[in-house]
Amino acid sequence: MNTCNLRTLVGALAAIVMLLCFGGALAAQGDSGSLRGRIVDETGAALPGVTITAESPAVMGGSVSTVTSAEGVYRFPSLPPGLYELRIELPGFRPILMRDIRINVGLALTVDRTLAVASVQETLTVVGEAPIVDVRNTSGDTTMTRDVLERIPSSRDLWNTLQQVPGLVVPRENVGGFESTQLASMSVHGSGRSAVQHNVNGLDMTLMHQDNLGAGYFSTDSFEEVQVTTSGVTAEHSRGGLIINQVVKSGGNSFRGLLGSYYENSSLQSDNIDDDLRARGVTSGAPLDRLIDFSAQLGGPVLQDRLWFFHAFRKYDVYPFVLNCVNPDGSQCTNESKLTNFTTRIDTQANPSHRFMFLHEWGRKLMPNRDISQFIRPESSWYQDGRHVVWQGKYNWIATPSTLVEVSGGALETPFPLSYRSEVGDATSAFDEITRVRYDAPVRDFLQRGQMQTYSGNVMYFNDRWLGATHDFKGGFEYRRGQVPETDQRNGDLERRYQNGVPYRVIAYNTPVTRNARNQSVAGFVQDSIRIGRMTLNAGVRAEWWRADLPEQTNQPGIFANIFGGPRTFAAQKGLMEWTTISPRAGVAWDIAGNSRTVVKASAGRYFSQIEGNQVNNTANANRLASATFDWVDLNGNNSPDYPSEFTRLISLNIPGANTIAPGLKSPYSDELTASIERSLGQLLAVSSRYTYRTNRRIMANTDLALPPSAFSIPSTATDPLTGNIINYWSLGPEFRGITNQI
């Protein structure tokens, strides 16, 4: 880290330390919501000392209580999601009972009430309508509760369910659950791939080697709620496009469970084949053999009000038929995919001020013939058996009535194996350039092991008197690190190429190739939510440092060491990509009538991109796959290229190592402006309208310095095979052909 970057980061962290010294209160929004308000008498004067009790089965102990401050203000900064009853009591005044107050993850509800002087016969005043509009937060949030997740018609996976979120785009449709075993990237309001953050219980568990993807395949049945933020993201989060927070269910003081089973087959499927498609030779859609989905859960107490557990199991198997693909026994191919999940959460407390949470998730994805098709024969499909593991721990401490401290940490490993099938043996991969069919073996045997650790801490301080306003100060830090070791190997270190079954060429590789890239980040943020009358101002800033490194590594080519120059050692490169960013964020909310029913909001913010481990490996790591293509003359007719006698003319030599990262490369970023209005139409319905404006700047791209625009100098045409239309384009001049392999 250079001196300038270090000075900037230390300055930001020093501001956080100053915030912690306030001694204040922390409102955790990772896996909880909050409730606050002001209690006054019939003259409008503040009532201190009012006892406020929030009761819910979601709370360990059944209820939590607080008393109003000298300004009549009360707060519950961290409430688990669920339905609550609120009791408001003060001797000499008529108590108030409010039922069915729903607290969602990240929701900051405001409930102000007026206490009347008690009559001779005191009775509880039951108020039947609780607010559902958040008049403080200025982010664009959508929360999917357990009921929504369980009852909405969907393919029972997170990506399909999130398509209900306004503005969110998923790249493919998942009809009938065919795609539920494949992770999907998402975007919203024109955000880039690096602008998606996957949180689990509030902790950032986004893969560090591959942007846009989260920690494995959690079962949606194990979620209590999923909170989705699509705009106006505050300074406590790194990314600014799409924040997905998955909150896992917890146990309770009573045992409860769930059993679910779902089944599909081809008799429950239709297609949309019309005459036009039939004329093009399409006679059927992708049929389904069968789909089986089984889910089981159990949660409850180990010790009442002290120790709760929740455990979930899910088995999801889908067997889609593959068109125009036949197994050796004559049966139609299926591209089966199987998911298995075990999720365990433990919650405990020494007392209401000290709470602990532990989460473990283990999952397996099995695809015994991945990518099988009419062009990839069964023996050339991959055997994928990947098993992900997620660990997470969290500690919440209510230090004072106005202080909540949260410390959390997590780790994950997400292997991505593409392995040879057992029947391949020592066979080498073959590909026919005319029929486009691959056979005998997959193109490679590959293993990637994405690994990540993350640690964070947050503190929040409440002050009701400073400068005539109420303040919710919040500050925190985050440290993340990851690496992405990879191994690429191929039988015979080669690939055979044919043309209509006739030996044509052979491609030699420098395998096995084992490489790695590492990245890490340190971040700190401070923000304040300032409430003056009906107006709330949210302002914050985030400082973040990112760095990507390449550790020392070696390549020892196998059979073709003399072609690629023998063993090579690559020195470590620290700070290959490094940047420090400062991200200001601000928002304002106006409760028009002061009754938490109609609120107008606006926000502005800057958001920077992250360094992706795969990006570093694939562009800047010289230790990667090299190849040499030769004409192949099969002199002995054994269908096996004999080196060197049958390797004749060298066609191309591709030796990596010339790719560089532009000096002074800076982080891409986006600026966002939003404006919205929200209106409560009752206790169960609210409507909102939001406008979002986003600009993406300093977008990174690969540039081939050997090919200036003038290199494409020959006018050329091609015919679209589907429409017959002529396509005009410019092709490379002869002096530039093949030069990219030499740069």
C-alpha positions in Angstrom: 0.0 0.0 0.0 1.5 3.3 -1.0 1.8 6.3 1.5 -1.1 8.2 0.0 -3.5 5.2 0.2 -2.4 4.4 3.7 -2.9 8.0 4.9 -6.4 8.1 3.4 -7.4 4.8 4.9 -6.0 5.7 8.3 -7.9 8.9 8.3 -11.2 7.2 7.7 -10.5 4.6 10.4 -9.6 7.3 12.8 -13.0 8.9 12.2 -14.6 5.6 13.1 -12.6 5.3 16.3 -13.9 8.8 17.3 -17.4 7.6 16.7 -16.9 4.6 18.9 -15.7 6.9 21.7 -19.2 8.4 21.9 -20.1 5.3 23.9 -23.3 5.1 22.1 -25.9 2.8 20.6 -25.8 0.5 17.7 -28.7 -0.5 15.6 -28.0 -3.7 13.7 -29.8 -3.9 10.4 -28.1 -7.1 9.2 -30.7 -9.6 10.4 -33.1 -7.4 12.4 -35.3 -4.4 12.2 -35.9 -1.5 14.6 -38.8 0.3 16.3 -38.8 3.8 17.8 -41.1 6.6 18.6 -42.0 9.5 20.9 -44.6 9.5 23.7 -46.3 12.8 24.7 -49.3 13.8 26.8 -52.4 15.5 25.6 -50.7 18.9 25.7 -47.9 17.7 23.4 -45.3 17.6 26.2 -42.7 14.8 26.3 -43.3 12.0 28.8 -40.1 10.6 30.2 -40.1 7.2 32.1 -42.8 5.6 30.0 -42.4 1.8 30.0 -42.5 0.4 26.4 -42.7 -3.4 26.0 -42.4 -5.3 22.7 -43.6 -8.9 22.8 -43.1 -11.5 20.1 -42.3 -15.3 19.9 -39.3 -14.2 17.7 -37.7 -12.6 20.8 -35.6 -14.9 23.1 -37.3 -14.3 26.4 -40.6 -13.4 24.8 -40.3 -9.7 25.2 -38.0 -6.7 25.5 -38.6 -3.5 27.4 -37.2 0.1 27.5 -38.2 3.4 29.0 -38.6 6.8 27.3 -35.9 9.4 27.6 -36.3 12.9 29.0 -37.4 13.9 25.4 -40.0 11.1 25.5 -38.1 9.1 22.9 -37.8 5.2 23.0 -36.0 2.8 20.8 -35.7 -0.9 20.1 -32.6 -0.8 17.8 -32.5 -4.6 17.1 -35.6 -6.7 16.9 -35.8 -10.1 15.1 -38.3 -10.1 12.2 -41.8 -11.1 13.2 -45.2 -9.9 14.5 -45.1 -7.8 17.8 -47.4 -6.4 20.4 -46.4 -3.1 21.8 -47.5 -2.0 25.3 -47.1 1.6 26.4 -47.6 2.2 30.1 -47.1 5.0 32.7 -48.8 5.3 36.1 -51.6 7.8 36.0 -52.1 7.4 32.3 -54.3 5.1 30.2 -52.1 2.3 28.8 -52.0 1.6 25.1 -51.8 -1.8 23.4 -50.9 -2.1 19.8 -51.2 -5.5 18.0 -49.8 -7.0 14.8 -46.9 -4.7 14.3 -44.7 -6.4 11.7 -41.0 -5.9 12.0 -39.0 -6.8 8.8 -35.3 -7.0 8.3 -33.9 -3.5 7.8 -37.2 -1.8 8.5 -37.1 1.2 10.8 -40.6 1.8 12.0 -41.7 4.9 13.9 -44.6 4.7 16.3 -45.5 7.9 18.1 -48.4 8.0 20.5 -50.2 10.3 22.9 -51.1 9.1 26.4 -54.3 10.3 28.0 -54.8 10.8 31.7 -56.4 7.7 33.3 -60.1 7.8 34.2 -61.5 6.1 37.3 -61.9 2.8 35.3 -58.6 2.2 33.5 -58.8 0.2 30.3 -56.3 -0.5 27.6 -56.7 1.5 24.4 -56.3 -1.0 21.6 -55.1 0.7 18.4 -55.8 -1.5 15.4 -53.5 0.0 12.8 -49.7 0.0 12.9 -47.5 1.9 10.5 -45.9 -0.1 7.6 -44.0 2.8 5.9 -40.4 3.5 6.9 -40.1 7.3 7.3 -36.4 7.3 8.0 -34.5 5.0 5.6 -34.1 6.4 2.1 -33.0 3.2 0.3 -35.2 1.4 -2.1 -36.1 -1.8 -0.2 -38.2 -4.8 -1.0 -38.7 -7.4 1.8 -40.0 -10.9 1.1 -41.3 -12.5 4.3 -41.5 -16.2 5.0 -45.1 -16.3 3.8 -44.2 -14.7 0.5 -41.3 -17.1 0.0 -43.4 -20.1 0.8 -46.6 -19.2 -1.1 -45.7 -17.2 -4.1 -45.9 -19.3 -7.3 -42.3 -19.8 -8.4 -39.6 -22.3 -9.2 -38.6 -22.4 -5.5 -35.2 -20.8 -6.0 -33.9 -17.4 -4.9 -33.3 -16.0 -8.4 -36.7 -16.8 -9.7 -38.4 -15.4 -6.6 -36.4 -12.1 -6.8 -37.8 -11.5 -10.3 -40.8 -10.0 -8.3 -38.6 -7.1 -7.3 -39.3 -4.0 -9.4 -36.4 -3.2 -11.8 -34.4 -6.4 -11.1 -33.2 -8.3 -14.2 -32.3 -12.0 -14.3 -30.5 -13.2 -17.5 -32.7 -16.3 -18.1 -36.2 -17.5 -17.2 -36.5 -20.6 -15.0 -39.7 -22.3 -16.1 -40.7 -25.3 -14.0 -37.5 -25.4 -12.0 -35.2 -26.5 -14.9 -32.6 -23.8 -14.0 -32.8 -23.9 -10.2 -29.5 -25.7 -9.9 -27.6 -23.0 -11.8 -26.5 -19.8 -10.2 -27.7 -16.7 -11.9 -26.2 -13.2 -12.2 -28.5 -10.2 -11.6 -28.6 -6.5 -12.2 -30.9 -3.6 -11.5 -31.4 -0.1 -12.9 -28.4 -0.5 -15.3 -25.9 -1.6 -12.6 -22.8 -3.6 -13.6 -21.9 -7.2 -12.7 -19.7 -6.0 -9.8 -22.5 -4.0 -8.2 -24.3 -7.0 -6.6 -23.7 -7.9 -3.0 -24.9 -11.1 -1.4 -25.4 -10.9 2.4 -26.2 -13.7 4.8 -27.6 -12.5 8.1 -26.3 -9.1 7.2 -22.7 -10.2 6.6 -21.2 -9.7 3.1 -20.7 -13.2 1.7 -20.2 -12.3 -2.0 -17.6 -14.4 -3.7 -14.3 -12.5 -4.0 -13.2 -14.3 -7.1 -16.4 -13.9 -9.1 -18.6 -10.9 -8.8 -22.3 -11.1 -8.8 -22.5 -14.6 -7.1 -23.2 -15.5 -3.5 -22.4 -18.3 -1.1 -23.6 -21.5 -2.8 -27.2 -22.8 -3.1 -29.1 -22.0 0.1 -32.6 -23.5 0.3 -35.2 -20.8 0.1 -37.2 -22.8 2.7 -34.6 -22.0 5.3 -35.0 -18.2 5.0 -37.1 -16.2 7.4 -36.9 -13.1 5.2 -35.0 -11.9 2.1 -34.4 -8.1 2.0 -33.5 -6.6 -1.4 -32.1 -3.1 -1.7 -32.1 -1.8 -5.3 -31.1 1.9 -4.8 -30.1 4.5 -2.2 -27.6 2.1 -0.6 -26.1 3.5 2.6 -22.4 3.8 3.4 -22.3 0.6 5.5 -22.4 -1.4 2.2 -19.7 -1.6 -0.4 -21.7 -2.1 -3.6 -24.4 0.2 -4.9 -26.5 -1.7 -7.3 -28.3 -4.7 -5.7 -27.9 -5.8 -2.1 -29.5 -9.1 -1.3 -29.7 -10.0 2.4 -30.8 -13.6 3.2 -31.8 -14.1 6.8 -31.9 -17.7 8.0 -34.7 -18.8 10.3 -34.0 -19.3 14.0 -35.5 -21.6 16.6 -37.9 -20.6 19.3 -39.4 -21.5 22.7 -41.7 -24.0 21.0 -40.9 -26.7 18.5 -42.0 -26.3 15.0 -41.2 -28.0 11.8 -41.9 -28.3 8.1 -42.1 -31.1 5.6 -42.6 -30.4 1.9 -42.4 -32.4 -1.3 -42.9 -31.4 -4.9 -43.0 -33.5 -8.0 -43.1 -32.8 -11.8 -42.9 -34.9 -14.9 -43.5 -34.5 -18.7 -47.2 -34.9 -18.3 -47.3 -31.6 -16.5 -45.5 -29.7 -19.2 -46.6 -28.0 -22.4 -44.7 -26.1 -25.1 -45.2 -23.1 -27.4 -44.2 -24.6 -30.7 -45.9 -22.8 -33.5 -45.9 -23.3 -37.3 -43.0 -20.9 -37.8 -40.8 -22.9 -35.5 -41.9 -26.2 -37.1 -41.0 -24.8 -40.4 -37.5 -24.2 -39.0 -37.2 -27.8 -37.9 -38.1 -27.3 -34.3 -40.6 -30.0 -33.3 -40.5 -29.9 -29.5 -39.3 -28.0 -26.6 -36.8 -29.2 -23.9 -38.9 -32.0 -22.3 -38.7 -32.9 -18.6 -38.2 -36.5 -17.4 -38.9 -35.7 -13.7 -38.2 -33.2 -10.9 -38.3 -34.2 -7.2 -38.0 -31.6 -4.4 -38.0 -32.6 -0.7 -37.6 -30.3 2.2 -37.6 -30.9 6.0 -37.0 -28.5 8.9 -37.1 -28.5 12.7 -36.5 -25.7 15.2 -37.0 -25.2 18.9 -35.5 -24.8 22.3 -32.5 -26.6 23.8 -33.0 -24.4 26.8 -36.0 -22.1 27.1 -35.1 -18.5 26.5 -31.4 -19.4 26.5 -30.5 -21.7 23.6 -32.4 -22.2 20.3 -31.7 -24.4 17.3 -32.9 -24.5 13.7 -31.9 -27.2 11.2 -33.0 -27.6 7.6 -32.5 -30.3 4.9 -33.3 -30.1 1.2 -32.9 -32.5 -1.7 -33.6 -31.1 -5.1 -33.2 -33.4 -8.2 -34.1 -32.4 -11.7 -33.8 -34.6 -14.8 -34.4 -32.7 -18.1 -34.2 -34.6 -21.3 -31.6 -33.4 -23.9 -32.8 -33.0 -27.4 -31.2 -35.1 -30.2 -28.9 -36.8 -27.7 -28.8 -40.6 -27.3 -26.9 -42.7 -24.7 -25.0 -45.8 -25.8 -27.9 -48.0 -24.7 -30.3 -46.1 -27.0 -32.1 -44.1 -24.3 -32.5 -40.4 -24.5 -29.9 -38.4 -22.6 -30.8 -36.5 -19.4 -28.7 -33.6 -18.0 -29.6 -34.4 -14.4 -28.6 -32.0 -11.6 -28.9 -32.7 -7.9 -28.7 -30.3 -5.0 -28.4 -31.3 -1.3 -28.4 -28.8 1.5 -27.9 -29.0 5.3 -28.4 -25.7 7.2 -27.9 -25.3 11.0 -28.4 -22.1 13.0 -27.8 -21.8 16.8 -28.9 -18.8 18.8 -28.1 -18.2 22.5 -27.9 -15.5 25.1 -26.2 -15.1 28.4 -28.7 -12.4 29.1 -30.8 -10.0 26.9 -27.7 -7.8 26.5 -25.4 -10.5 25.1 -26.6 -12.6 22.2 -24.7 -15.0 20.0 -25.5 -16.6 16.6 -23.7 -19.4 14.8 -24.5 -20.6 11.3 -23.2 -23.6 9.3 -24.3 -24.4 5.7 -23.1 -27.4 3.7 -24.2 -28.0 0.2 -23.5 -30.4 -2.6 -24.1 -30.0 -6.3 -23.9 -33.1 -8.4 -24.1 -33.1 -12.2 -22.8 -36.5 -13.5 -22.9 -35.4 -17.2 -22.7 -31.6 -17.2 -23.1 -29.9 -20.6 -24.1 -33.1 -22.4 -25.8 -32.3 -25.7 -26.2 -33.5 -29.3 -22.7 -32.1 -29.9 -21.1 -33.4 -26.7 -21.2 -37.1 -26.4 -21.9 -38.7 -22.9 -18.3 -39.6 -22.3 -17.2 -36.1 -23.2 -19.5 -34.4 -20.6 -18.1 -33.4 -17.3 -18.6 -35.0 -13.9 -19.3 -32.1 -11.5 -19.3 -32.9 -7.8 -18.9 -29.6 -5.9 -19.4 -29.2 -2.2 -19.6 -25.7 -0.6 -19.2 -24.9 3.0 -20.3 -21.6 4.8 -19.5 -20.7 8.4 -20.7 -17.6 10.2 -20.7 -16.2 13.7 -22.2 -13.1 15.2 -22.1 -11.4 18.6 -24.6 -8.6 19.7 -24.0 -6.5 22.8 -26.4 -3.9 24.1 -23.8 -2.0 26.1 -26.1 0.7 27.4 -29.8 1.6 26.7 -28.4 3.6 23.8 -25.6 1.4 22.6 -25.6 -1.8 20.5 -22.3 -3.4 19.3 -22.2 -6.1 16.7 -19.1 -8.1 15.7 -19.4 -10.9 13.0 -17.2 -13.1 10.9 -17.6 -15.7 8.2 -15.8 -17.9 5.8 -16.8 -19.9 2.7 -15.3 -22.3 0.2 -17.0 -22.9 -3.1 -15.2 -25.5 -5.2 -16.0 -25.6 -8.9 -14.9 -29.0 -10.4 -15.2 -30.1 -14.0 -13.8 -33.6 -13.8 -13.3 -36.5 -16.2 -15.9 -39.2 -16.0 -14.6 -42.6 -14.7 -15.0 -44.3 -18.1 -12.7 -41.8 -19.8 -9.5 -43.4 -18.4 -6.5 -42.1 -20.3 -8.4 -41.1 -23.5 -7.7 -37.7 -25.0 -10.3 -35.3 -26.1 -11.4 -35.2 -29.8 -13.3 -32.5 -31.7 -14.6 -32.6 -35.2 -14.5 -29.2 -36.8 -17.1 -30.1 -39.4 -19.7 -31.9 -37.4 -18.9 -29.8 -34.2 -19.0 -33.0 -32.1 -16.7 -33.6 -29.1 -16.1 -37.2 -28.1 -13.8 -39.6 -26.2 -13.1 -37.1 -23.3 -14.0 -33.6 -22.1 -11.8 -30.8 -23.2 -10.1 -30.6 -19.8 -10.1 -31.7 -16.2 -10.5 -28.5 -14.1 -10.8 -27.5 -10.4 -11.3 -24.0 -9.0 -11.5 -23.5 -5.2 -12.8 -20.1 -4.4 -12.1 -19.2 -0.8 -13.1 -16.1 1.3 -13.0 -14.9 4.9 -14.8 -11.8 6.1 -14.9 -9.9 9.4 -16.9 -6.8 10.4 -17.8 -4.7 13.4 -20.5 -2.0 13.8 -21.4 0.5 16.5 -24.3 2.9 16.7 -24.9 5.8 19.0 -28.2 7.5 19.6 -28.4 11.1 20.8 -31.7 12.9 21.3 -30.4 16.3 22.3 -27.6 17.4 20.1 -28.3 20.6 18.1 -32.1 20.2 18.6 -32.3 16.9 16.7 -32.2 13.2 17.2 -29.1 11.4 15.9 -28.4 7.8 15.0 -24.7 7.7 14.6 -23.3 4.5 13.1 -19.7 3.5 12.3 -18.0 0.3 11.4 -15.2 -1.6 9.7 -14.9 -4.5 7.3 -12.0 -6.8 6.3 -12.3 -9.3 3.5 -9.7 -11.5 1.8 -10.0 -14.3 -0.7 -8.0 -16.4 -3.1 -8.8 -18.6 -6.2 -6.4 -21.5 -6.7 -7.0 -23.4 -9.9 -5.7 -26.5 -11.6 -6.1 -27.3 -15.3 -4.9 -30.6 -16.7 -5.6 -32.7 -19.8 -5.1 -36.3 -20.8 -2.0 -36.5 -23.0 -1.6 -32.8 -22.7 -3.3 -32.5 -26.1 -6.6 -32.3 -28.0 -7.2 -34.0 -31.3 -8.9 -32.2 -34.2 -10.7 -33.9 -37.1 -12.6 -32.9 -40.2 -15.4 -35.3 -41.0 -13.5 -38.0 -39.1 -10.2 -37.4 -40.8 -7.2 -36.4 -38.6 -6.6 -32.7 -39.2 -4.7 -31.0 -36.4 -3.5 -31.4 -32.9 -3.3 -28.8 -30.1 -0.6 -29.3 -27.5 -0.8 -27.7 -24.0 1.6 -26.7 -21.3 -0.6 -28.7 -18.7 -0.8 -29.2 -15.9 -1.2 -25.6 -15.0 -1.7 -24.6 -11.3 -2.2 -21.0 -10.5 -3.6 -18.6 -7.9 -4.7 -15.0 -7.4 -5.4 -13.2 -4.1 -7.4 -10.1 -3.2 -8.2 -8.3 0.0 -10.0 -5.2 1.1 -10.2 -3.0 4.2 -13.1 -0.6 4.6 -14.5 1.8 7.2 -17.7 3.9 7.2 -19.5 6.6 9.3 -23.0 7.8 8.9 -25.6 9.7 10.8 -29.4 9.7 10.6 -30.6 13.1 11.7 -34.3 13.6 12.6 -35.7 17.2 12.8 -39.5 17.3 13.1 -40.9 15.4 10.1 -37.6 15.5 8.2 -34.8 12.9 8.3 -31.4 13.5 6.7 -29.1 10.5 6.2 -25.5 11.3 5.4 -22.4 9.0 5.4 -19.1 8.3 3.8 -17.2 5.1 3.1 -13.5 4.6 2.7 -12.3 1.4 1.1 -8.9 0.0 0.1 -8.6 -2.9 -2.4 -5.5 -4.8 -3.5 -4.9 -7.8 -5.8 -1.7 -10.0 -5.6 -0.2 -12.9 -7.4 1.8 -15.2 -5.2 4.9 -16.9 -6.5 4.0 -19.8 -8.7 5.6 -22.3 -11.2 4.5 -24.1 -14.3 6.0 -27.5 -15.2 4.7 -28.6 -18.6 4.3 -32.3 -19.0 4.8 -34.1 -22.3 5.5 -30.9 -24.4 8.0 -29.2 -22.1 10.4 -28.5 -25.0 7.7 -26.7 -27.0 6.9 -24.3 -24.2 10.4 -23.7 -22.9 10.4 -26.1 -19.9 9.7 -25.1 -16.3 8.9 -21.5 -15.6 8.8 -19.6 -12.3 6.7 -16.5 -11.9 7.7 -14.1 -9.2 5.2 -12.8 -6.7 3.5 -9.6 -7.7 2.1 -7.5 -4.8 -0.2 -4.6 -5.5 -0.9 -5.7 -9.1 -4.1 -3.8 -8.8 -4.6 -1.4 -5.9 -6.9 1.5 -5.2 -8.4 3.5 -2.4 -11.8 5.0 -2.8 -14.0 7.5 -1.0 -17.7 7.1 -1.4 -20.1 9.8 -0.2 -23.8 8.8 0.3 -26.8 11.0 1.3 -30.5 10.8 1.5 -33.5 12.8 2.8 -37.0 11.7 3.9 -40.0 13.9 4.6 -43.0 12.5 6.5 -45.6 14.9 4.9 -48.3 14.7 7.6 -46.2 13.4 10.4 -48.4 10.3 10.8 -46.0 7.8 9.1 -48.4 7.3 6.2 -47.0 9.3 3.3 -43.3 10.0 2.9 -41.2 11.6 0.1 -37.6 10.5 -0.3 -34.5 11.3 -2.3 -30.9 10.0 -2.3 -27.6 10.5 -4.0 -24.4 8.3 -3.8 -21.2 7.2 -5.5 -20.3 3.5 -5.6 -17.1 1.9 -6.7 -16.4 -1.5 -8.2 -14.4 -4.3 -6.6 -11.3 -6.3 -7.8 -12.4 -9.8 -9.0 -10.0 -12.7 -8.4 -10.9 -14.3 -11.7 -10.3 -11.1 -13.5 -6.7 -10.9 -12.2 -6.1 -14.6 -13.0 -7.4 -14.4 -16.5 -5.8 -11.1 -17.6 -2.7 -10.5 -15.6 -1.4 -13.9 -14.5 1.3 -15.1 -16.9 1.0 -18.5 -15.4 -1.9 -19.7 -17.5 -2.7 -22.1 -20.3 -0.4 -22.0 -23.4 -1.1 -23.9 -26.6 0.6 -24.8 -29.9 -1.4 -26.0 -32.9 0.2 -28.3 -35.5 -1.0 -30.0 -38.6 -1.4 -33.7 -37.8 -0.6 -36.5 -40.2 -1.7 -39.9 -38.7 1.1 -42.0 -40.2 0.4 -45.2 -38.4 -3.4 -44.8 -38.4 -3.8 -45.3 -34.7 -5.9 -42.1 -34.1 -3.3 -41.0 -31.6 -0.9 -38.1 -32.4 2.7 -39.4 -32.0 5.1 -36.7 -31.0 7.2 -35.4 -32.7 6.9 -37.5 -35.9 3.2 -36.8 -36.6 3.4 -33.1 -35.5 4.2 -31.4 -38.8 3.6 -27.7 -39.7 3.3 -25.3 -36.8 0.1 -23.3 -37.3 0.1 -21.1 -34.2 1.8 -20.7 -30.9 0.0 -19.0 -28.0 2.2 -18.3 -25.0 0.6 -16.0 -22.5 2.6 -13.4 -20.6 2.2 -10.1 -22.5 -1.0 -9.0 -20.9 -0.5 -6.0 -18.6 -2.7 -3.8 -16.5 -2.7 -0.2 -17.6 -0.5 2.0 -15.3 -2.6 4.2 -13.0 -5.8 2.1 -13.6 -8.5 3.5 -11.4 -11.7 1.8 -10.0 -14.8 2.0 -12.1 -17.7 3.7 -10.4 -21.3 4.7 -10.7 -23.2 7.8 -9.6 -26.9 7.4 -8.6 -29.8 9.8 -7.9 -33.2 8.6 -6.7 -36.6 10.2 -5.9 -39.6 8.4 -4.5 -42.9 8.6 -2.8 -44.5 6.0 -0.5 -48.0 5.9 0.8 -49.6 3.5 3.3 -53.2 2.4 2.3 -53.8 0.5 5.5 -52.1 -2.0 7.7 -51.5 -4.5 5.0 -50.9 -2.4 1.9 -48.5 0.3 0.8 -47.7 1.7 -2.7 -44.6 3.4 -3.9 -43.1 5.0 -7.0 -39.4 5.5 -7.4 -37.2 7.1 -10.1 -33.5 6.1 -10.4 -30.9 7.7 -12.5 -27.5 6.0 -12.8 -24.3 6.7 -14.7 -21.4 4.1 -15.0 -17.9 5.5 -15.5 -14.4 4.3 -16.0 -15.6 1.0 -17.3 -12.7 -1.5 -17.7 -12.1 -3.4 -20.9 -9.4 -5.4 -22.6 -7.6 -3.7 -25.5 -5.4 -5.5 -28.0 -2.6 -3.0 -28.5 -1.3 -4.9 -31.5 -4.6 -4.2 -33.4 -5.4 -0.6 -33.9 -8.8 0.2 -35.5 -7.0 0.7 -38.8 -6.0 -3.0 -38.8 -9.6 -3.9 -39.7 -9.3 -2.7 -43.3 -11.0 -5.2 -45.6 -14.7 -4.8 -46.3 -16.4 -8.2 -45.9 -19.9 -9.7 -46.0 -21.6 -12.7 -44.5 -25.1 -14.2 -44.7 -27.3 -14.6 -41.7 -28.2 -18.3 -41.8 -31.6 -17.6 -40.1 -32.9 -14.6 -42.0 -30.7 -14.6 -45.2 -29.8 -11.0 -44.6 -26.4 -9.7 -45.7 -24.1 -8.6 -42.8 -21.4 -6.1 -43.6 -18.2 -6.0 -41.5 -14.5 -5.2 -41.6 -11.9 -8.0 -41.3 -8.2 -7.9 -40.5 -5.7 -6.9 -43.1 -3.2 -9.7 -44.0 -0.3 -8.0 -42.3 -2.1 -8.2 -38.9 -3.4 -11.8 -39.1 -2.0 -14.0 -36.3 -0.2 -11.1 -34.6 -2.4 -11.4 -31.5 -0.7 -14.6 -30.6 2.7 -12.9 -30.5 1.7 -10.0 -28.2 
